[in-house]
C-alpha cells in the first residue's frame, strides 16, 4: 500500500467531514491545516441548535435558486466557514494555513479565506462562482485542483 501524499491525506479528511453534512443539495467538507498539522474541520449545515434542512426542506430548492447564486438564501453555514469558526472558537490562529475543501469556495467564503490570511486552497471539485476565483487571484491566494482519481495537482490561480 502506497503512503498517501499530504494533499491526499488532508483531502480524504475533508471528504470524511463532508459525510456529516446535512445539506440536501451538496455535501461539502473542509480541513484547515498548518505545518501539516490538522487545525480544524468543517462541513456545511445549519447553525448549532437550529433545525436542519433535512427537517425543514431546502429553501434554495423551494425558491428555485440556481447553484452559485444568492448564497444568503440558505439556512446552512458553509464547510469553509465552519472550519474557520471552529479554529476561532478553539483559539487557534489560522494565519498562513492551508485549506482543503471538497468543492471550490464561493465568493463569500473566498472573502473570509482571504481575510483569515489562508495562503493556499486545495479543491477536489469546481463550483460556478467566478468572483471567488477572481478575488483569490487579486489577493494572491493560490488555488489548486486536486484530482481524487489521478492524484494530479493543477494550479488554478
CORWORA-V980822 format. One record per backbone hydrogen bond with DSSP energy under -0.5 kcal/mol. NH is the residue of the N-H (numbers start at 1). CO is the residue of the C=O. If there is no record, write none. Layout:
# CORWORA-V980822
nh: (NH | NH)
co: (CO | CO)
This chain:
# CORWORA-V980822
nh: (9 | 10 | 11 | 12 | 13 | 14 | 15 | 16 | 17 | 18 | 19 | 19 | 20 | 21 | 22 | 23 | 28 | 30 | 31 | 32 | 33 | 34 | 37 | 39 | 40 | 42 | 44 | 45 | 47 | 50 | 55 | 56 | 57 | 59 | 62 | 63 | 64 | 65 | 69 | 73 | 74 | 77 | 82 | 83 | 84 | 85 | 86 | 87 | 88 | 89 | 90 | 91 | 92 | 93 | 96 | 97 | 98 | 99 | 100 | 101 | 102 | 104 | 110 | 111 | 112 | 113 | 114 | 115 | 116 | 117 | 118 | 119 | 120 | 121 | 122 | 123 | 124 | 129 | 133 | 134 | 135 | 136 | 137 | 138 | 139 | 140 | 140 | 141 | 142 | 142 | 144 | 145 | 146 | 147 | 147 | 148 | 151 | 154 | 156 | 157)
co: (5 | 6 | 7 | 8 | 9 | 10 | 11 | 12 | 13 | 14 | 15 | 16 | 17 | 18 | 44 | 44 | 26 | 42 | 100 | 40 | 98 | 37 | 34 | 32 | 32 | 30 | 28 | 77 | 75 | 47 | 52 | 52 | 53 | 57 | 58 | 59 | 61 | 60 | 66 | 70 | 72 | 45 | 78 | 79 | 80 | 81 | 82 | 83 | 84 | 85 | 86 | 88 | 87 | 91 | 117 | 94 | 33 | 120 | 31 | 122 | 29 | 125 | 106 | 107 | 108 | 109 | 110 | 111 | 112 | 114 | 113 | 97 | 97 | 142 | 99 | 144 | 101 | 127 | 129 | 130 | 131 | 132 | 133 | 134 | 135 | 136 | 137 | 136 | 119 | 140 | 121 | 154 | 123 | 145 | 152 | 146 | 147 | 145 | 143 | 143)
